[in-house]
Amino acid sequence: MGTEDDIFEVTHVNKFHEALQKTGVKCEKVLVQGAGHALDMWAEIGGDLHKEIVTPAVEWVAACAGVKKGQA
């Protein structure tokens, strides 16, 4: 979530993250400084945002689903 999201307040992601943790759901919270809502909408594919945020997030989700890197 971007820290400058104009749709949701950062408190929403904090509360959601805490609720998931309380129920034992494997989760990770990432706040992207200065990014707004749909932070990757205009990001260049292969650019910094994709390399630093989007790709690791997709890899994390795939790993949680049991998909090995390079398998999908």
NUGUGU-20424 format. One record per residue (C-alpha): residue in one letter; x, y, z. Coordinates in pm, whole numbers, padded with zeros to 5 digits, always signed. Each point is the difference from the previous one (the first is absolute). Last residue first. Example, Ala and Ser with C-alpha at 12.3 -4.5 7.8 and 13.67 -1.06 7.14 Angstrom:
! NUGUGU-20424
S+01367-00106+00714 A-00137-00344+00066 
//
This chain:
! NUGUGU-20424
A+00474-02088-01333 Q+00295-00219+00095 G+00280+00258-00018 K-00004+00047+00377 K-00186-00287+00169 V-00375+00023+00046 G-00112-00114+00345 A-00278+00257+00042 C+00203+00185+00263 A+00293+00000-00245 A-00223+00148-00271 V-00119+00275+00235 W+00359+00084+00098 E+00115-00001-00365 V-00283+00237-00092 A+00094+00234+00285 P+00372-00016-00088 T-00086+00092-00363 V-00235+00287+00093 I+00209+00179+00264 E+00371+00051-00077 K+00029-00109-00364 H-00344+00122-00105 L+00040+00331+00179 D+00354+00044-00134 G-00091-00053-00365 G-00037-00333-00180 I-00351+00094-00107 E-00020+00378+00039 A-00240+00100+00273 W-00324+00170-00102 M-00239-00237+00178 D+00257-00117+00256 L-00118+00216+00288 A-00365-00088-00046 H-00072+00264+00268 G+00288+00237+00068 A+00372-00044+00049 G+00207+00236+00218 Q+00157-00275+00211 V-00108-00349-00100 L-00145-00178+00302 V+00054-00376+00009 K-00177-00227+00248 E+00081-00370+00002 C-00234-00290+00057 K-00018-00362+00109 V-00348-00034+00151 G+00010-00096+00367 T-00336+00151+00096 K+00162+00282+00198 Q+00241+00065-00288 L-00287+00053-00243 A-00169+00246+00236 E+00325+00194+00051 H+00053+00029-00376 F-00357+00119-00053 K+00035+00261+00275 N+00328+00132-00145 V-00137-00006-00354 H-00302+00204+00107 T+00210+00241+00210 V+00182+00097-00319 E-00317+00178-00107 F-00173-00124-00314 I-00106+00190-00314 D+00257+00282-00031 D+00296-00233+00054 E+00303+00213+00097 T+00171-00270+00209 G-00039-00239-00290 M-00122-00351+00072 
//
